[in-house]
Amino acid sequence: MRLLTIILVSLIQATGPAITGRITTTDGQAIADVTVRSQRFNSLGGYGSVEGHTDSDGKFSLAADGKVLFVRKPGFLPVTRILGSADKGPAEKDVHVALEPISEAKTLQIPDCREIYGVDRKALVSRKFKPKGITLYGDSHLYPVPDDARVEHMNDADYGTDDVFFRGNHKTRLRIYHGSMWIGFYPDIHLFENAVEFSERALSTGENSEEISGSLKNGNKFRWVGAFNCEIFYYDAPAAAAAYFDRIIDHGCLAR
């Protein structure tokens, strides 16, 4: 669980200036009850966030500005806006975002694990069932990792991580967070450091999360998919490593 974010919220609220804005449809109609979350780096280290919702006129006001703004509403495509960076000047203070309705072309399709493997969730999550040649990692979402992959595990009191490394590369990894206390609906702000472009898709599962994928200034790739009790991402991956990790992500399934 992202405890650091929760701890730092009060510091941001106390010191940061406000950010305001309006959320509409593409034809200018106000959208009420949109979730708007701002993230920013904290001067004491780490990052924090504040969250609010739009009113009946589509307007919102947050107690702090930020470097990244997440905008989400069921039925609409998620939007992430980078508000400011060292090479783009100060962060925006008044933001207008137009949301598009969800479309099949911009939705990551995530099948039910039972349809793929023919067994129930309990057997999959408990590892009593093992598909040939792969091991399934994750929690509410499961991802097939080849048995010959190098995987390192770490377990904390309320969550765990599995790091999958690209063959012959000891630095480039795909990380999977999982656990009953892990809430993976939003990515870490660091995902957008050095990003030059990225795209977003909604999840077919209807979860309050999304998929984000893009490129960095050095030409390498990043990708993130959030979920309830699970989160998977890679960052700064060369093309071959990104393609290897994408095959794992693209064959993920919903286990709950």
Protein Blocks (a to p, Z undefined) as FASTA:
>chain_A
ZZklmmmmmmmmmmpccdddddddfkopacehiacddddddfkgpjddddddddfkopac
dfbdcfbdcdddehiacddddfbdfknopadfbdcdddddddfklcccdddfklmnopaf
klmmnomaccehiacedjkbccdddfkbccdddddfkbccdddddehiakbccdddedjk
bcckbccfklmgoiabdcddddfklpacdddddddfkopacdddddehiacddehiafkl
mmmmmmmmmmgccfZZ
